[in-house]
Amino acid sequence: MGDLVYFSIGPRRGLRRGTSALAWYDRGCALEAHDPAAALEAYQRALAGRPDLADAHNNMGRILHDRGDLAAAEGHYRLALCSDGEVALYWFNLGVVLEDLGRAAEAIRAYEQALARDATLADAHYNLARQIEQAARRSGDEIMLFRAVRHLKQYRELSRALG
């Protein structure tokens, strides 16, 4: 047989733990204002560790939207909604990018979903009013125009209350 080999296990050194997904997310939030490219990378790392981190998808969508990469932004907004479809802000951001992509009917539905989750989202009322008004003027639909006016009134009331 063989001889037993003796070796000493010195002091425990262990492995360094990697940065957590939430730490990467927090880093992205801190970097967004002054270094969007670094923030984007931090959000990507957060999502590598936690693909279901809805806020990271939403924030990535916003940065990509600001850069003009509308298709990628839409994808991240939709992934945020897949992770948590009850957040009004995700629906609102999706509506904005759909509007920028020229998909008015989808934007209207997204704004309606945002308001179904948070009726106090003033900007969603404003954007929805604008989109409905444009559709009403194209089709000559007066009932739709009244609906747009209602949302505009709601926007003004909410703006005054917050103002």
Secondary structure, DSSP 8 states (H G I E B T S, - for coil): ----------S---------HHHHHHHHHHHTTT-HHHHHHHHHHHHHH-TT-HHHHHHHHHHHHHHT-HHHHHHHHHHHHHH-TT-HHHHHHHHHHHHHTT-HHHHHHHHHHHHHH-TT-HHHHHHHHHHHHHHHHHHT-HHHHHHHHHHHHHHHHHHHHH-
